[in-house]
Amino acid sequence: MAVTTGLVQRLTWVSSVLCAWIGPTLTSAELLLIVFESSDTDTELGFKRNAAKLLARAALTGYPVTVVHGDQSALIDSVSIGGFNISPVGYAVHDDLYSVTGAGIPADAKVVFDSPTVTVTVTPDLVRPHWVLLETLPASVPIGRNRVRLEGTGLVSDWVPVEVSATPPVPVRVLYSGEPKDRPYNVVLLASPAILTEAGTIVADPVFTNRAAYRNVVAFILRNVLTLTEDLLRQNDWDREMRFVSVFDDTAAAIDANALVQEDPLSTYMQPRRDLLNSFLAPYGETADIVFAIHGSTTHNYAWSWYTTDDAARPGTAYTYDGTARTHGHFPSIPGSVAVALDVDGVTPLHEFGHAGSDYNNGRVIDLYVDGVDGFFNVNKKARALSTDPVPANFANYNGTNYLSDQNRDSLGYPPTWTSYHPALIDTAHPNLMDNYWLAAGGNPQVCRLDRLTYAWYSDRLRAKLRR
Amino acid sequence: MAETAGLVQRLTVIPGASLACAWIGPTPTNTELLFVQRDNTDPAGQGAFKNSMVDVLMTAVASRREVVAIHGANDAKITSLRIDPA
């Protein structure tokens, strides 16, 4: 068998033969054929038509093809399209999010758009080894046919043809499609169409008036959860298996069913309305594990999270905590959810994920910057009977391993009357991510990490969901 | 049934086998190989339906749009295809 690869330079339909000239230029192209025989069955004719269509698509879009044919024959046995070493994701639209996937992408990668008139190089707002994200596709990239590639230390990727448009951004943008399997772990970032106010009225969410700020927050959240010192989600490149989707549908009506956040009447917190999330996302074809509901309120701009409710009727991975049998559920019945405002900062998204990704019934990860515990099963916090009681040496036994307590309570100088305590830190030089991270040394909360027990518990929980 | 969502990273049409192979996944190196195959015994309507799925796969390659391929839990044969709103 012989293989010919190149651009489809010309296609000619003559009588019952399709002639395809394939190669780097028309003069150096190889002439290959698809012959529609009168003796062909309908099935054979159908797939010859498919091969012809594929050649036509390739010719019209500038995609190279790979054609297999006999060593001494011009008759085409198969046609392939694609096969680049990077993959632009979705439509390329000015002033919209845009991502490109690949493998081994270096931290200094740039996205290069090339057209007959200009070359535009853009620095991504998020770089992971398997994808890069542009918060916005700049208008300096010409409308129409471009080609795009990634460049960085040790990487010069293939050029991939893309059509750039200035049409309105798409409502649903898959940023990274996740492991190619049924139900990859799905993180959805969405603009809440409406807000349920303290007064009980539904008002349009101002986030729709500030698309640029929304995009900025999307990129901020993703950098927060995927690139800070705490590597919970990106350890072993786990995020390579996760799906990330943005939903900004400004055609969604400001009605109760679309009011995905609500003002807390007693504070400036904005809470996600978790019971609405599954039904809101269903028409878009998305089933989420975690939802970041981004809103534009300036009066209720404190972030709030609700834990995931795992689906107890579906499979799970068993574990023990202090001798009690529990389960890391593989699927959620209600996704974990976070409400964040457009002015979100610090390590708030990662901290809030710490809550949202845990489970109502089989392990909550709670705040450490307040005293006391509720009556639920909390993974990362316990309380002594009296504040004068010593902090126990061992915090908990998780799956047969003893985890120590933090005797210094993050060294944050909490009142001596507090009874709560938590597991020993991974990094004793900085407060726990679930504590008051604003008090991190040097004022840099981005270095804060979880404690050892919570990290182990959460890693197992995420692994169970990723491998479902 | 299982659903595999992703970009069509590569598509091969093999007329002699009435077969279209689609590599679907988030990156070129992380894909699932699925296929559409027409059988000689397929009624005309079924054949046309399968051809139209191949058509969509072709369009998805160049448009960089995600597809959702539905197939058996332990079977790579695509039985339905979906394109969700974008």
Interface residues (C-beta under 8 A of the other chain):
Chain A: I34 T41 D42 T43 E44 G46 F47 K48 R49 N50 A51 K53 L54 R57 A58 T61 Y63 I76 D77 S78 V79 S80 I81 G82 G83 F84 N85 I86 S87 P88 V89 G90 Y91 A92 T101 G102 A103 H130 W131 P161 V162 V170 P171 V172 R173 V174 Y176 S177 G178 E179 P180 K181 D182 R183 P184 R240 R243 P283 Y284 G285 E286
Chain B: A2 E3 T4 A5 G6 L7 V8 Q9 R10 L11 T12 V13 I14 P15 G16 A17 S18 L19 A20 W23 I24 G25 P26 T27 P28 T29 N30 T31 E32 R38 D39 N40 D42 A44 G47 A48 K50 N51 V54 D55 M58 T59 V61 A62 S63 R64 R65 E66 V68 A73 R82 D84 P85 A86
